[in-house]
Amino acid sequence: MLQNIIGFLADHAPEGRHITAANEGNAIALAVGHYLATGKTGLVYMQNSGLGNAVNPLLSLADPKVYNVPVLMLIGWRGEPGVKDEPQHLKQGLVTLPLLETLGIKYTRLFPADDDASKAVAGAAEQMRYDNAPYALIASKNIFGPYRGSSDQNNSYPLSREQALRIVLSSLDPSGPVVSTTGKLSREIYEYRKAENQGHQGDFLNVGSMGHASQIALGIALRQPDRDVYCLDGDGAVLMHMGALAVIGNSEAANFKHIVFNNGAHDSVGGQPTPGFDIDLPAMAGACGYRQTGRAESKTEILKHLRAFQDCKGPCLLEIRVRRGSRADLGRPQESPRENKAEFMKFLTQQLE
C-alpha cells in the first residue's frame, strides 16, 4: 500500500535521513532520538499491522504523560472496512481507528480524491506544535500514484526465491512440518504444492505476525522432538525480531531446521531494502548457539547443505541468498487461515500415530 511513497523517499530523501528500521517500534524510537537531537519531528511510515509493534514506545516513550514527543505517523490502512483485502488484514482494519483513539493519538484520514494532501500535513504539524504528541495520517488504498525508482533494481544472485524454494521443498523429508514466514514465500510454497499435486496439510502458511514464524516452529519442535521441523524464513522477518535466534540457539532443539531466504529486501511489503546482505546471518546464528550454519547461492550449494541438514543435530541454519522479485501471476492460498490451521494440526497428530 505504501510501496510507491517508500520508493520515492528512498530515492529523494537526503542521505542518512531515510532509515529502514527493523520493526515499527524501533522506528518510533528512532524518530524520538531524531527529535531529541534536532527538535524536529520525524516521520514514521508503517502498515496498520505494524501498530502492534509500535504500541509500547508510543505509550511508554512518546506519550504526553511520559516524554511528550511529537512523531508523525503515516499509516497504510489495510483491511479498511468496505475495501476487499486479505484475511489477515480484516481484523486489523476494523480496529485501526479505535486503537488510535484508545492510545489517545489524533489522526486525519487521507483519501485518493483529496486534492491537496499538504493541507492534512500542515494540520498535523500545527496539532503537534500545540500538544507535542504523536499524530497519525491514515492512508486509504491507492492514495499514492505509481512510482518505480532505483531501489527496484535487482541483485546478481543466480536463483530467484521461488527457484531456490522449489529446490528446498523437493529435498525435505515429507513427514517434517513446514512453518513459513508471512508474504510471498508462503504463497510460493502453496503454488509449488499445487503444481506438484501435493497436499497443503503439512505447511503452516503464516499469513501475519511477521518475524514470528521461527517461534511458531520452535514451539512445535520442542513438543514433537522425534521429527524434523522446518522454518522457512525471510531476511526481513529474521531481522525484525533477532532475539528469537538466541532463544532458538539456547533451546537445544536438535530437530529445528531454519532456512532463511535472503533477498536483501522487504519484497512483500514495498521492496524497501534490508541490511541482509551487509551482515553475516550464519555467524550470528552460530554466536546465538545454533549447532550448524551455512550459506548457499547456487543449486549445487543448496543441495550440499540440505544433505548435511539431514544429519544435523540442531538447531541448524542455512542462509540462501537469492534475487529479488516474484512472478506477477503468483496466486494466493484458497483455504482460509482457520482451514490451514485445522489441516496442519491434523497432520501433526496423524504423523505421531
LUMNU-319570 format. One line per 3 residues: for each residue x, y, z of C-alpha. Coordinates in steps of 0.5 Angstrom, whole numbers, plus 500, padded with zeros to 3 digits. Layout:
REM residues N
X:Y:Z ~ ...
***
This chain:
REM residues 353
500:500:500 ~ 506:505:502 ~ 511:502:497
510:508:492 ~ 512:513:497 ~ 517:509:500
521:508:493 ~ 520:516:493 ~ 523:517:499
529:512:498 ~ 531:516:492 ~ 530:523:494
531:524:502 ~ 537:527:504 ~ 543:522:505
542:519:512 ~ 535:522:513 ~ 531:515:511
532:509:515 ~ 529:503:514 ~ 528:500:521
528:493:524 ~ 521:494:526 ~ 516:499:528
517:500:535 ~ 525:501:533 ~ 522:507:528
518:510:533 ~ 525:510:538 ~ 529:513:532
524:519:531 ~ 524:520:538 ~ 532:520:538
532:525:532 ~ 527:530:536 ~ 532:530:542
538:531:537 ~ 535:537:533 ~ 528:539:536
525:537:529 ~ 519:532:528 ~ 521:525:525
516:522:520 ~ 515:514:521 ~ 511:510:516
508:503:517 ~ 502:499:515 ~ 497:499:521
499:492:522 ~ 505:495:525 ~ 502:499:530
502:493:535 ~ 510:493:535 ~ 509:501:536
505:501:542 ~ 510:500:547 ~ 514:506:545
508:510:543 ~ 506:509:550 ~ 512:509:555
516:514:551 ~ 513:519:546 ~ 506:519:550
505:526:553 ~ 505:523:560 ~ 512:521:559
517:525:555 ~ 512:528:551 ~ 515:528:544
512:529:537 ~ 512:524:532 ~ 508:524:525
506:517:523 ~ 504:515:516 ~ 500:509:517
497:505:511 ~ 490:502:512 ~ 490:495:510
483:492:511 ~ 479:498:511 ~ 472:497:512
469:496:506 ~ 475:495:502 ~ 477:488:499
483:485:503 ~ 487:479:505 ~ 484:475:511
490:477:516 ~ 488:485:515 ~ 481:485:516
481:485:524 ~ 487:490:524 ~ 483:494:519
477:494:524 ~ 481:496:530 ~ 486:501:527
482:508:528 ~ 479:505:535 ~ 486:503:537
489:510:536 ~ 483:513:540 ~ 485:508:545
492:510:545 ~ 490:518:545 ~ 493:519:538
490:524:534 ~ 489:523:527 ~ 487:525:520
485:521:514 ~ 487:521:507 ~ 483:519:501
485:519:494 ~ 480:524:492 ~ 484:529:496
486:535:492 ~ 491:537:497 ~ 494:533:502
499:538:504 ~ 493:541:508 ~ 493:535:512
500:535:513 ~ 500:542:515 ~ 494:541:520
498:535:523 ~ 504:540:524 ~ 500:545:527
497:540:532 ~ 504:537:534 ~ 506:544:536
501:545:540 ~ 501:539:544 ~ 508:536:543
505:529:542 ~ 505:523:536 ~ 500:524:531
497:520:525 ~ 496:521:518 ~ 491:515:515
492:513:508 ~ 487:509:504 ~ 488:505:499
491:508:492 ~ 493:514:496 ~ 499:515:492
501:515:485 ~ 505:510:482 ~ 513:511:483
519:506:480 ~ 525:508:483 ~ 533:506:483
531:502:489 ~ 527:497:485 ~ 534:495:482
536:487:483 ~ 542:484:485 ~ 546:479:482
545:472:485 ~ 543:466:480 ~ 537:464:483
530:467:485 ~ 527:466:491 ~ 522:461:488
527:457:484 ~ 531:456:491 ~ 525:455:495
523:449:490 ~ 530:446:491 ~ 529:446:498
522:443:498 ~ 524:438:494 ~ 529:436:498
526:436:505 ~ 523:430:509 ~ 516:430:507
514:428:514 ~ 517:434:517 ~ 512:440:518
514:447:515 ~ 513:453:518 ~ 513:459:513
514:467:514 ~ 509:472:512 ~ 509:474:505
510:472:498 ~ 515:466:501 ~ 508:463:504
505:464:497 ~ 510:461:493 ~ 510:455:498
503:454:496 ~ 504:455:489 ~ 509:449:489
505:444:493 ~ 499:446:488 ~ 504:445:482
507:438:484 ~ 500:435:486 ~ 502:435:493
497:437:499 ~ 498:443:504 ~ 497:440:510
504:440:512 ~ 505:447:511 ~ 503:452:516
503:458:512 ~ 504:464:517 ~ 500:470:513
501:475:519 ~ 505:476:525 ~ 512:478:521
518:476:525 ~ 515:470:529 ~ 515:464:524
521:462:528 ~ 518:462:535 ~ 512:458:532
516:453:529 ~ 520:452:536 ~ 514:451:540
513:445:535 ~ 520:443:535 ~ 520:443:543
513:439:543 ~ 515:434:538 ~ 522:432:538
522:426:534 ~ 522:429:528 ~ 525:435:524
521:442:524 ~ 523:446:518 ~ 522:454:519
523:457:512 ~ 524:465:514 ~ 526:471:510
532:476:512 ~ 527:482:514 ~ 523:478:518
529:475:522 ~ 532:482:523 ~ 525:484:525
526:480:532 ~ 533:478:532 ~ 533:476:539
529:470:537 ~ 536:467:535 ~ 538:467:542
532:463:544 ~ 533:458:539 ~ 540:457:540
539:456:547 ~ 533:452:547 ~ 538:446:544
532:443:540 ~ 536:438:536 ~ 530:438:531
530:445:529 ~ 532:447:522 ~ 532:454:520
532:456:513 ~ 533:464:511 ~ 532:466:504
535:473:504 ~ 534:478:498 ~ 536:484:502
529:487:501 ~ 522:487:504 ~ 520:484:498
512:483:500 ~ 511:490:503 ~ 514:495:499
521:493:497 ~ 525:497:501 ~ 532:495:503
534:491:509 ~ 542:490:511 ~ 541:483:510
547:483:505 ~ 551:487:510 ~ 551:482:516
553:475:517 ~ 547:471:519 ~ 550:465:520
556:468:524 ~ 550:471:528 ~ 546:465:529
553:461:531 ~ 554:466:536 ~ 547:465:539
548:458:540 ~ 546:454:533 ~ 550:448:532
551:448:525 ~ 550:454:520 ~ 552:455:513
551:460:507 ~ 549:458:499 ~ 547:461:493
547:456:487 ~ 543:450:487 ~ 549:445:488
551:449:494 ~ 544:449:497 ~ 543:441:496
550:440:499 ~ 548:444:505 ~ 541:440:505
544:434:505 ~ 548:436:512 ~ 542:438:515
539:431:515 ~ 544:429:520 ~ 545:436:523
543:436:531 ~ 541:443:531 ~ 539:448:532
541:449:525 ~ 541:455:520 ~ 542:455:512
542:462:509 ~ 540:462:502 ~ 542:469:498
537:470:492 ~ 535:475:487 ~ 529:480:489
522:480:486 ~ 517:475:484 ~ 512:473:479
507:477:477 ~ 502:472:477 ~ 503:469:484
497:466:487 ~ 494:466:494 ~ 492:460:498
485:458:497 ~ 484:456:504 ~ 482:460:510
488:461:515 ~ 483:457:520 ~ 482:452:515
490:452:514 ~ 491:451:522 ~ 486:445:522
489:441:517 ~ 496:443:520 ~ 494:440:527
491:434:524 ~ 498:433:520 ~ 502:434:526
497:429:530 ~ 497:424:525 ~ 504:423:524
505:421:531 ~ 500:416:531
***
